[in-house]
Amino acid sequence: MKLWIINQYASKPDVAGLTRHYELAKRLTVRGIETLVVHGSFDLYLKNRHWSDQISTEKKAVMSQFDGVYFLTIPTPPYRNNRSIGRIHSMFAFRGHAYKEMMSGKHGKPDVVMGSTMTLFGADAARRLATRFSVPFIYEVRDLWPLTPIEIGGHSKWHPFLLYLDYLDGKMAKAADLVITTAPLMKEYYKERFGLPDEKFLWITNGTDLELFKSSDYALESEKTTFDLYYTGSLGLANGLDKIFDQLPPVQKKFPQFRLVLVGDGPLRQHLKERAFSEGLPVKFMDPVPKTELPAVLSKADACLIYLKPSKLYRFGISANKLADYHAAAKPVLFVGDCTENPVTRAGSGIVAEGIDHFPDALEEMIACRPEKRKEMGAKARAFAEEHYDWDKLADKLATHLTQICAHR
């Protein structure tokens, strides 16, 4: 079986970024499903490279391979920030270029095509390719569009561009042979909105490579004098880290040993750095790292942070990449926010504060925990990861459904 996955922002495993499709594809290949990931050449937050250095000089698609997974890199126009018209131009360009390239005949014919968000345009190219090749189409929803920019970004639902995204989302959900969701209750949105049947959905959460996190009992340096709370991932508006910063002065005064460590990049990174410097906040910034280096980074953490800005969006649950990694690293989690089916509550792997105002008290409770108690939380986190976040188990689930879809087409 030959599977094509179209996702503009899929990452190769040698850089920091979204490696979900690489991790799944690597395991699908072992199960006899040859996978080609089609992605764009430009990544705004690809680390260790200046913006101008990321502009691809290639005028044609470039093929590469990692662990049996093929990546086809489509030349994609660069843009300077997520709110620029350049980003929209890049999305449209990727859709057109990806479709044209895959219809050229140079890459054979697929047996099934998957289109994945975060943006809808690559997924729409996948839908069109599946139609042209008369093969099953899988629509993978990792963010609800346009609900995410409406409820997280505060945009009007009547904005013309968001109305167009709503049209695309409905068109793909209805056309799909299978809709994959990353959060447990996302399917309820589509069932209510479009009347789609329950059997059309498959939940495959974001996972992690448990083999990378081989030890579930990381020993911290004996001379360590700080309490380090780690956050990994994007530093953007949706992540709400300004709200965390607002809470730090009294925390810093009460716990001089406390330090917040941010591992990542994003549109607010420079703003946050300037704020930390000007206000003298106990914050350390680290560049994002490839997944293979993450276990060593997290091994230094006393606990790890998840923060959800208040939003009705989380009534559908969450599937944060960082949470899977925190759990796999056997780290206690400080979870700030409210969501349905909270994984930290289910796992017993940390302390939950229902809102940002409760962050200082929850942090104080975490700092006051005996090391043995935090170690117990970490052990529960690791056990939860082994049951729910194992890429091998998730790939088995996907492979079974791919086989069924192709057999009944």
C-alpha positions in Angstrom: 0.0 0.0 0.0 1.2 3.5 -0.8 0.1 6.4 1.4 0.6 10.1 0.7 0.4 12.6 3.6 0.1 16.2 2.6 1.0 18.7 5.4 2.7 22.0 4.7 4.3 22.1 8.2 5.3 18.5 8.7 8.9 18.3 9.9 11.8 16.0 9.2 13.2 14.3 12.3 16.5 16.2 12.1 14.9 19.6 13.0 12.6 20.9 15.7 9.0 20.9 14.7 6.0 18.7 14.0 7.3 15.1 13.7 3.9 13.4 14.2 3.8 12.2 10.6 7.4 11.0 10.5 6.8 9.0 13.7 3.7 7.4 12.3 5.1 6.8 8.8 8.3 5.2 10.2 6.2 2.6 11.8 3.7 2.2 9.0 6.6 1.4 6.6 7.6 -1.5 8.8 4.0 -2.7 8.5 4.1 -2.7 4.7 2.6 0.8 4.1 5.1 2.9 2.0 4.6 6.5 3.1 5.5 9.8 1.3 5.2 13.0 3.3 4.7 16.1 1.2 5.6 19.3 3.0 6.7 22.9 2.4 10.3 24.2 2.2 9.7 27.2 4.5 9.2 27.0 8.2 9.0 30.3 10.0 10.4 29.0 13.2 13.0 26.6 12.0 15.8 27.1 14.5 19.5 28.0 14.0 18.8 29.6 10.7 18.1 33.3 10.0 14.9 34.2 8.2 16.7 35.1 5.0 18.7 31.9 5.1 15.5 29.8 5.0 14.4 31.1 1.6 14.7 28.1 -0.6 16.9 28.4 -3.7 15.4 25.3 -5.1 12.9 25.8 -7.9 11.7 22.2 -7.9 10.6 19.6 -5.3 13.4 17.7 -3.5 13.1 14.2 -2.3 14.8 12.9 0.9 14.5 9.8 3.1 14.7 9.2 6.8 14.3 5.6 8.2 12.4 4.5 5.2 10.1 7.5 5.2 10.1 9.7 2.1 9.8 13.4 2.3 9.0 15.5 -0.7 9.9 19.2 -0.1 7.8 21.6 -2.1 9.2 25.1 -2.8 7.1 27.4 -0.7 7.2 31.2 -0.5 8.5 32.6 2.8 6.8 35.1 5.0 7.8 37.2 8.0 5.1 36.5 10.6 1.9 34.5 11.1 -0.3 37.6 10.7 1.1 38.7 7.4 -0.6 38.4 4.0 2.5 36.5 3.0 1.4 33.5 5.2 -1.9 33.3 3.3 -0.1 33.5 0.0 2.3 30.7 1.2 -0.7 28.5 2.0 -2.4 29.0 -1.4 1.0 28.5 -3.1 1.6 25.2 -1.3 -1.8 23.9 -2.2 -1.2 24.6 -5.9 2.4 23.5 -6.1 1.7 20.3 -4.1 -1.2 19.3 -6.3 0.6 20.0 -9.5 3.7 18.1 -8.4 1.8 15.0 -7.3 -0.3 15.0 -10.5 2.9 15.2 -12.7 3.2 11.4 -12.8 6.8 11.4 -11.3 5.6 9.9 -8.0 3.3 7.1 -9.2 -0.2 6.6 -7.9 -1.2 6.4 -4.2 -3.6 3.9 -2.7 -4.8 6.4 -0.1 -4.2 10.2 0.5 -4.2 11.9 3.9 -4.5 15.7 4.3 -3.6 17.2 7.6 -4.2 20.5 9.2 -2.9 23.0 10.9 -3.9 24.9 7.8 -6.6 23.6 5.5 -5.0 24.2 2.1 -2.6 21.3 2.1 -5.5 19.1 3.2 -7.6 20.4 0.4 -4.8 19.5 -2.1 -5.0 16.0 -0.6 -8.7 15.9 -1.2 -8.4 16.9 -4.8 -5.6 14.4 -5.4 -7.7 11.6 -3.9 -10.6 12.5 -6.2 -8.4 12.6 -9.3 -6.8 9.2 -8.5 -10.1 7.7 -7.3 -8.6 6.6 -4.0 -9.8 7.0 -0.3 -9.3 10.4 1.3 -8.4 10.8 5.0 -8.9 14.2 6.6 -6.8 14.6 9.8 -7.9 17.4 12.1 -5.3 18.7 14.5 -6.9 22.1 15.0 -10.6 23.0 14.5 -10.8 25.6 11.8 -12.2 28.2 11.9 -13.1 27.6 15.5 -9.5 27.9 16.7 -8.8 31.5 15.4 -12.3 32.5 16.5 -12.1 31.2 20.1 -8.4 31.5 20.7 -7.5 34.4 18.5 -10.6 36.4 19.1 -11.4 36.9 15.4 -14.9 37.5 14.1 -16.7 34.4 12.7 -18.0 36.6 9.9 -14.5 37.5 8.6 -14.5 36.5 4.9 -11.4 34.4 5.2 -12.7 32.5 8.1 -16.0 31.9 6.3 -13.9 30.4 3.5 -12.0 28.2 6.0 -15.4 27.1 7.4 -16.5 26.1 3.9 -13.3 24.2 3.2 -13.4 22.4 6.6 -17.0 21.2 6.0 -16.3 20.2 2.4 -13.3 18.0 3.4 -15.1 16.5 6.5 -18.0 15.4 4.3 -15.8 14.1 1.5 -13.5 12.1 3.7 -13.7 8.3 4.0 -12.2 8.7 7.5 -11.8 11.8 9.7 -8.8 11.4 12.2 -8.9 13.7 15.2 -6.2 14.3 17.8 -8.4 15.3 20.7 -10.9 12.8 22.1 -14.1 14.8 21.6 -13.4 16.7 18.4 -15.7 14.4 16.5 -18.7 15.9 18.5 -18.1 19.2 16.7 -18.4 17.6 13.3 -21.3 15.3 14.3 -23.3 18.3 15.6 -22.3 20.7 12.8 -22.6 18.4 9.8 -24.5 15.4 11.0 -21.6 13.0 10.3 -21.9 9.4 11.7 -19.8 8.3 14.6 -18.2 5.5 12.6 -16.5 8.0 10.3 -14.1 9.1 13.0 -10.9 7.7 14.5 -9.1 9.3 17.5 -5.3 9.1 17.2 -3.8 11.3 19.9 -0.3 13.0 19.6 2.2 10.5 20.8 5.9 10.2 21.6 8.8 7.9 21.1 9.1 6.0 24.4 12.4 4.5 23.3 13.9 8.0 23.4 12.9 8.4 27.0 14.4 5.1 28.1 14.9 6.0 31.8 11.9 6.9 33.8 14.0 8.0 36.8 16.2 10.9 35.8 18.5 11.9 38.6 19.0 15.7 39.0 22.4 17.1 39.7 23.2 16.9 43.4 24.5 20.4 43.5 21.4 21.8 41.9 20.1 24.9 43.8 17.2 25.9 41.7 13.7 24.6 41.1 13.2 24.5 37.4 9.8 24.5 35.8 10.2 23.7 32.1 7.9 24.7 29.2 8.5 23.3 25.7 6.8 24.4 22.5 5.6 27.5 20.7 5.9 30.9 22.2 2.9 32.5 20.6 -0.3 34.4 21.4 -2.3 31.2 21.8 0.1 29.9 24.4 -0.7 32.7 26.9 2.8 33.0 28.5 2.3 36.7 29.1 -0.3 35.6 31.7 2.2 33.3 33.3 4.8 36.2 33.4 2.2 38.3 35.2 2.2 35.8 38.1 6.0 35.6 38.5 6.9 38.6 40.7 5.3 37.3 43.8 6.4 33.8 43.1 10.0 35.0 42.7 9.8 36.9 45.9 8.5 33.9 47.9 10.7 31.3 46.1 14.1 32.8 45.1 15.2 29.4 43.9 12.4 29.2 41.3 13.2 29.5 37.6 11.0 29.1 34.5 12.8 27.6 31.5 11.2 28.2 28.1 12.4 25.8 25.4 11.0 26.9 22.0 10.4 29.7 19.6 7.5 31.7 18.2 6.2 35.1 17.4 6.3 36.3 21.0 9.8 35.1 21.9 11.5 38.4 21.5 8.7 40.2 23.4 8.9 37.7 26.2 12.7 38.0 26.4 12.5 41.8 26.6 9.9 41.6 29.2 11.8 39.1 31.3 14.9 41.3 31.1 13.1 44.6 31.9 11.1 43.2 34.8 13.9 41.0 36.1 11.9 37.8 35.9 13.4 34.4 36.7 13.1 33.1 33.2 15.7 31.3 31.1 15.3 30.9 27.3 16.5 27.9 25.3 16.3 27.3 21.6 14.0 24.5 20.4 15.7 21.2 19.9 15.1 18.1 17.6 13.0 15.4 19.3 16.1 13.2 19.8 17.6 15.9 22.1 14.5 16.5 24.1 15.0 13.8 26.7 18.3 15.3 27.8 16.7 18.7 28.0 13.8 17.5 30.1 16.0 15.5 32.4 17.0 18.8 34.0 13.4 19.7 34.9 11.9 19.5 38.4 8.5 19.7 36.9 6.9 20.7 33.5 4.3 23.3 32.7 1.1 23.2 30.6 -1.0 26.4 30.4 -4.3 26.7 28.6 -5.8 30.1 28.0 -9.5 30.1 29.0 -11.5 28.9 26.0 -14.7 26.9 25.2 -12.5 25.2 22.5 -11.2 22.8 25.2 -14.6 21.3 25.7 -13.4 18.9 23.0 -10.4 17.9 25.0 -6.7 18.4 24.2 -3.8 16.6 22.6 -0.7 18.6 23.4 2.6 17.2 22.0 4.4 18.6 25.0 2.2 16.7 27.4 3.1 13.4 25.8 6.8 14.2 26.1 6.4 15.3 29.7 4.7 12.1 30.6 7.2 10.0 28.7 10.1 11.8 30.5 8.5 10.8 33.8 8.1 14.4 34.9 5.4 15.7 37.2 3.2 18.2 35.4 1.9 21.6 36.6 -1.3 22.0 34.6 -2.9 25.4 34.5 -6.3 25.6 32.8 -9.6 23.8 32.3 -10.4 21.2 29.7 -12.6 18.1 29.3 -10.9 14.8 30.1 -7.8 16.3 31.5 -4.9 13.8 31.0 -3.0 15.0 34.1 -6.1 14.4 36.3 -6.7 11.0 34.7 -3.0 9.9 35.1 -2.5 11.4 38.6 0.7 12.8 37.2 0.7 16.3 38.6 -1.1 19.2 40.1 -3.9 21.0 38.4 -4.9 24.7 38.8 -8.2 25.5 37.1 -7.1 29.1 36.2 -4.2 31.4 36.0 -5.0 33.0 39.4 -4.3 29.7 41.1 -0.9 29.2 39.4 1.1 30.6 42.4 -0.7 28.3 44.9 -0.3 25.3 42.6 3.4 26.0 42.1 3.9 26.4 45.8 2.3 23.0 46.3 4.6 21.5 43.7 7.7 23.0 45.2 6.7 21.9 48.6 6.2 18.3 47.5 8.8 15.9 48.8 11.1 14.5 46.1 9.6 11.1 46.6 6.1 12.5 45.9 7.2 14.2 42.6 8.9 10.9 41.7 5.6 9.1 42.3 3.9 11.6 40.0 6.6 11.0 37.4 6.1 7.2 37.6 2.4 7.6 37.0 3.1 10.0 34.1 5.4 7.4 32.5 2.8 4.6 32.9 0.2 6.8 31.3 2.5 7.5 28.4 3.2 3.8 27.9 -0.6 3.1 27.7 -1.8 6.1 25.7 1.1 7.8 23.9 3.1 5.0 22.4 3.7 5.7 18.6 3.8 1.9 18.0 0.3 1.4 19.3 -1.0 4.5 17.5 0.5 3.3 14.2 -1.1 -0.1 14.7 -4.5 1.6 15.0 -3.9 3.7 11.9 -2.6 0.7 9.9 -5.7 -1.3 10.7 -8.0 1.4 9.5 -6.0 2.1 6.4 -6.3 -1.6 5.4 -10.0 -1.6 6.1 -10.6 1.6 4.1 -8.7 0.3 1.1 -10.4 -3.1 1.2 -13.9 -1.6 1.2 -13.3 1.1 -1.3 
